[in-house]
């Protein structure tokens, strides 16, 4: 597993070098306003969101996932390219966390938007599906929000509920991996 991760990081560094780009282009301005200073801090957030499961597999961009469990799917951080690549890998339900908000949705898979800030969920009450910011304010526990998200996932996957993105028809065009550098 470690060799596969190193392989993907090496490929990505080479990809950025071919386009004369570096990792400092990420995080986004919104991430920086939120307090992140570099892509390593942003990546640590992804690690924390992954929980405590052991990594089951590593896939290259566009490679179909054939394993079960926690998968590292190598994609750039761009919402639109990442979502397209994850669809190609076999994703059928996307849990999308956001602190600033993103005009993101997919026609081929429902996108459940989870806000990390209650202020965003209140401002975009008709675009955010789950307000996880309630954990930070003490209005809910991690377990409470986890169960809420779990039940929403089951309802959306069973077609009992729609995400706000699907309700409004917010479906971005597919954006395959760009040959130019995207961080």
C-alpha positions as CSV (number, residue, x, y, z in Angstrom):
1,X,0.0,0.0,0.0
2,X,2.8,2.4,0.9
3,X,4.5,1.9,-2.5
4,X,1.2,2.6,-4.3
5,X,0.8,5.9,-2.4
6,X,4.4,6.9,-3.1
7,X,3.8,6.0,-6.8
8,X,0.7,8.3,-7.0
9,X,2.5,11.1,-5.2
10,X,5.5,10.8,-7.6
11,X,3.2,10.8,-10.6
12,X,1.3,13.9,-9.3
13,X,4.6,15.8,-8.6
14,X,5.8,14.9,-12.2
15,X,2.4,16.0,-13.6
16,X,2.7,19.4,-11.8
17,X,6.3,19.8,-12.8
18,X,5.4,19.3,-16.5
19,X,3.0,22.2,-16.3
20,X,5.4,24.4,-14.2
21,X,3.0,24.3,-11.2
22,X,3.5,23.4,-7.6
23,X,1.4,22.3,-4.7
24,X,1.3,25.9,-3.3
25,X,-1.6,26.6,-5.6
26,X,-3.8,24.6,-3.2
27,X,-5.4,25.2,-0.8
28,X,-7.9,27.5,-2.4
29,X,-8.4,31.1,-1.3
30,X,-11.5,30.0,0.6
31,X,-9.4,27.4,2.4
32,X,-6.8,30.0,3.3
33,X,-9.5,32.4,4.6
34,X,-10.6,29.4,6.8
35,X,-7.1,29.1,8.3
36,X,-5.3,26.6,6.1
37,X,-1.9,27.6,5.1
38,X,-0.8,24.8,2.8
39,X,-2.0,21.6,1.1
40,X,-0.5,19.4,3.8
41,X,-2.9,20.9,6.3
42,X,-5.8,20.4,3.8
43,X,-4.7,16.8,3.3
44,X,-4.7,16.2,7.0
45,X,-8.4,17.2,7.1
46,X,-9.0,14.5,4.5
47,X,-7.2,12.0,6.6
48,X,-9.2,12.9,9.7
49,X,-12.5,12.6,7.7
50,X,-11.5,9.1,6.6
51,X,-11.8,7.8,10.2
52,X,-9.9,4.9,11.6
53,X,-10.4,2.3,8.9
54,X,-7.3,0.8,7.4
55,X,-6.5,1.7,3.8
56,X,-7.8,-1.1,1.6
57,X,-6.5,0.1,-1.8
58,X,-4.9,2.9,-3.9
59,X,-6.2,3.7,-7.3
60,X,-4.8,5.8,-10.1
61,X,-6.9,8.6,-11.7
62,X,-9.8,7.0,-13.6
63,X,-9.0,3.4,-12.4
64,X,-12.1,1.4,-11.5
65,X,-12.3,0.5,-7.8
66,X,-12.5,-3.2,-7.3
67,X,-11.8,-3.4,-3.5
68,X,-14.1,-2.8,-0.6
69,X,-13.2,-0.5,2.3
70,X,-11.4,2.8,2.5
71,X,-9.8,3.6,-0.9
72,X,-7.3,6.3,-1.7
73,X,-8.4,7.5,-5.2
74,X,-5.7,9.7,-6.6
75,X,-7.4,12.8,-8.1
76,X,-6.7,16.6,-8.0
77,X,-8.6,18.5,-5.4
78,X,-10.7,20.4,-7.9
79,X,-14.4,19.5,-7.1
80,X,-15.4,19.0,-10.7
81,X,-12.4,16.9,-11.8
82,X,-12.4,14.9,-8.5
83,X,-16.1,14.1,-8.8
84,X,-15.7,13.0,-12.5
85,X,-12.7,10.8,-11.6
86,X,-14.6,9.2,-8.7
87,X,-17.6,8.5,-11.0
88,X,-15.2,6.7,-13.4
89,X,-13.9,4.7,-10.4
90,X,-17.4,3.5,-9.7
91,X,-18.8,6.0,-7.1
92,X,-22.6,6.0,-6.8
93,X,-23.1,8.4,-3.9
94,X,-20.9,11.3,-3.0
95,X,-20.6,12.8,0.5
96,X,-19.1,16.3,-0.1
97,X,-17.9,18.3,2.8
98,X,-17.6,22.1,2.4
99,X,-16.8,25.0,4.6
100,X,-17.2,27.8,2.1
101,X,-19.8,26.2,-0.2
102,X,-19.4,25.0,-3.7
103,X,-21.7,25.1,-6.7
104,X,-21.2,21.4,-7.2
105,X,-23.5,18.5,-8.2
106,X,-23.5,15.5,-10.4
107,X,-26.2,14.1,-12.7
108,X,-24.8,10.5,-12.5
109,X,-24.6,10.3,-8.7
110,X,-26.3,12.2,-5.8
111,X,-24.1,14.6,-4.0
112,X,-24.9,15.0,-0.3
113,X,-23.4,18.3,0.8
114,X,-22.2,18.5,4.4
115,X,-21.4,21.9,5.8
116,X,-18.6,22.2,8.4
117,X,-20.0,25.6,9.5
118,X,-23.5,26.3,10.8
119,X,-23.4,29.8,9.3
120,X,-23.0,28.3,5.8
121,X,-25.8,25.8,6.4
122,X,-28.1,28.7,7.6
123,X,-27.2,30.9,4.7
124,X,-27.6,28.1,2.1
125,X,-30.4,26.2,3.8
126,X,-31.6,25.1,0.4
127,X,-28.2,23.8,-0.8
128,X,-26.7,22.1,2.3
129,X,-28.0,18.7,3.2
130,X,-26.4,18.2,6.6
131,X,-25.1,20.8,9.0
132,X,-22.1,19.3,10.7
133,X,-21.2,22.7,12.2
134,X,-23.6,21.8,15.0
135,X,-20.8,19.6,16.4
136,X,-18.5,22.7,16.9
137,X,-21.3,24.7,18.4
138,X,-22.2,21.9,20.9
139,X,-25.8,21.6,19.4
140,X,-25.0,18.0,18.4
141,X,-22.4,15.3,19.0
142,X,-20.3,13.6,16.3
143,X,-22.4,10.5,16.9
144,X,-25.7,12.5,16.3
145,X,-24.5,14.0,13.1
146,X,-23.0,10.7,12.0
147,X,-26.3,8.9,12.4
148,X,-28.1,11.8,10.6
149,X,-25.7,11.5,7.7
150,X,-26.0,7.7,7.7
151,X,-29.8,7.8,7.6
152,X,-29.7,10.4,4.8
153,X,-27.3,8.3,2.8
154,X,-29.7,5.3,3.1
155,X,-32.7,7.5,2.1
156,X,-31.0,9.0,-0.9
157,X,-29.5,5.7,-2.0
158,X,-33.0,4.2,-1.7
159,X,-34.6,7.1,-3.6
160,X,-36.8,8.0,-0.6
161,X,-35.2,11.5,-0.5
162,X,-33.4,13.8,-2.9
163,X,-30.3,15.9,-2.2
164,X,-30.7,19.7,-2.6
165,X,-28.4,19.5,-5.6
166,X,-30.7,17.0,-7.3
167,X,-33.8,19.0,-6.2
168,X,-32.5,22.1,-8.0
169,X,-31.0,20.2,-10.9
170,X,-27.5,21.4,-9.9
171,X,-25.5,19.1,-12.2
172,X,-22.1,20.2,-13.4
173,X,-20.6,18.9,-16.6
174,X,-18.2,16.0,-16.3
175,X,-14.6,17.3,-16.2
176,X,-12.1,14.5,-17.1
177,X,-8.6,14.9,-15.8
178,X,-7.0,17.9,-17.4
179,X,-3.6,17.5,-19.2
180,X,-2.6,20.9,-17.8
181,X,-1.8,21.1,-14.1
182,X,-4.7,21.2,-11.7
183,X,-3.9,21.3,-8.0
